[in-house]
Amino acid sequence: ARAIITNLPAFDQLSAEVRQRVVAMAQRYATTAQLTQLRKLFSNAILYVNEGLVDVVDAHTYNVHGRTRDHIVKKHINILTCDCDLFLGKGTFAGLAGECSHIQAITLMSTSR
């Protein structure tokens, strides 16, 4: 809840279309108890979008300037993959693989293009 409250100003800066996408994603995460993804959405993904921290490398590759380091997100058909620990389920997220804020940012951006 703290991540949501803290980042409400960043949420308000998003376009109406992207805000709707954030709300839909947040509802999906909340109803499926994906609390890490909900926190990552508000604490990282919306900031990546607002701060222009996503570079389009080519039609299938994105570079997200994350909080700890840069991450490569690749699009394979309509599936996004990332090289980060959360997506891969390793490091501090060992056994807890899931959608990361880097993929979330790409998903949010793709709705406004």
C-alpha positions in Angstrom: 0.0 0.0 0.0 2.9 2.4 0.7 4.2 2.1 -2.9 0.8 3.0 -4.2 0.3 6.0 -2.0 3.9 7.2 -2.4 3.7 7.1 -6.2 0.2 8.6 -6.7 1.7 11.8 -8.1 3.6 9.7 -10.8 0.3 7.8 -11.5 -1.5 11.1 -12.0 1.1 12.2 -14.6 0.3 9.2 -16.8 -2.1 9.7 -19.8 -5.7 8.6 -19.1 -5.2 5.5 -21.4 -2.1 4.4 -19.5 -3.8 5.0 -16.1 -6.6 2.7 -17.2 -4.0 0.1 -18.1 -2.4 0.5 -14.6 -5.7 0.1 -12.9 -6.5 -3.1 -14.9 -3.1 -4.6 -14.1 -3.4 -3.7 -10.4 -6.8 -5.3 -10.2 -5.5 -8.5 -11.9 -2.5 -8.6 -9.5 -4.7 -7.9 -6.4 -7.3 -10.6 -7.3 -4.6 -13.2 -7.9 -2.6 -12.3 -4.8 0.5 -11.2 -6.9 1.5 -8.7 -4.3 5.1 -8.4 -5.6 3.9 -7.5 -9.0 1.4 -5.0 -7.6 4.2 -3.3 -5.6 6.6 -3.4 -8.6 3.9 -1.8 -10.8 3.6 1.2 -8.6 7.1 1.5 -7.2 9.0 1.0 -10.5 7.0 0.5 -13.7 5.1 3.8 -13.7 8.2 5.7 -12.8 10.1 4.0 -15.7 7.4 5.3 -18.1 7.1 8.8 -16.6 10.9 9.3 -16.5 11.5 8.0 -20.0 13.7 5.1 -18.8 12.7 2.8 -21.6 14.6 2.8 -24.9 13.3 1.0 -27.9 16.4 -0.8 -29.4 14.4 -2.4 -32.3 11.0 -3.8 -33.0 11.7 -6.8 -30.6 14.1 -5.4 -28.1 13.8 -2.8 -25.3 16.4 -1.5 -22.8 14.9 -0.5 -19.4 17.1 1.6 -17.2 16.1 -0.1 -13.9 16.7 1.0 -10.4 19.7 -1.3 -9.9 20.9 -1.8 -13.5 19.8 -1.9 -17.1 17.6 -4.8 -18.3 16.9 -6.2 -21.7 13.3 -7.0 -22.5 12.6 -9.0 -25.7 9.4 -9.6 -27.5 8.9 -13.1 -29.0 5.6 -13.0 -31.0 3.4 -11.5 -28.3 5.4 -12.7 -25.3 7.8 -10.5 -23.4 10.8 -11.9 -21.6 13.3 -10.1 -19.3 16.8 -10.8 -18.1 16.1 -9.7 -14.5 16.0 -11.9 -11.4 12.3 -11.6 -10.8 11.3 -12.8 -14.2 13.9 -15.6 -14.1 13.0 -16.5 -10.5 16.6 -16.4 -9.2 18.6 -14.4 -6.6 16.3 -12.9 -4.0 13.3 -14.1 -6.1 14.5 -17.7 -6.3 11.4 -19.9 -6.9 9.2 -16.8 -7.2 9.4 -16.1 -11.0 6.9 -13.6 -12.2 6.2 -10.6 -14.3 8.7 -7.8 -13.5 8.4 -4.0 -13.6 10.5 -3.9 -16.8 7.9 -5.9 -18.7 5.1 -4.0 -17.0 6.6 -0.7 -18.3 6.8 -2.0 -21.8 3.2 -3.2 -21.5 2.1 0.2 -20.3 3.9 2.0 -23.1 2.6 -0.2 -25.8 -0.9 0.8 -25.0 -0.1 4.4 -25.8 1.5 3.8 -29.2 
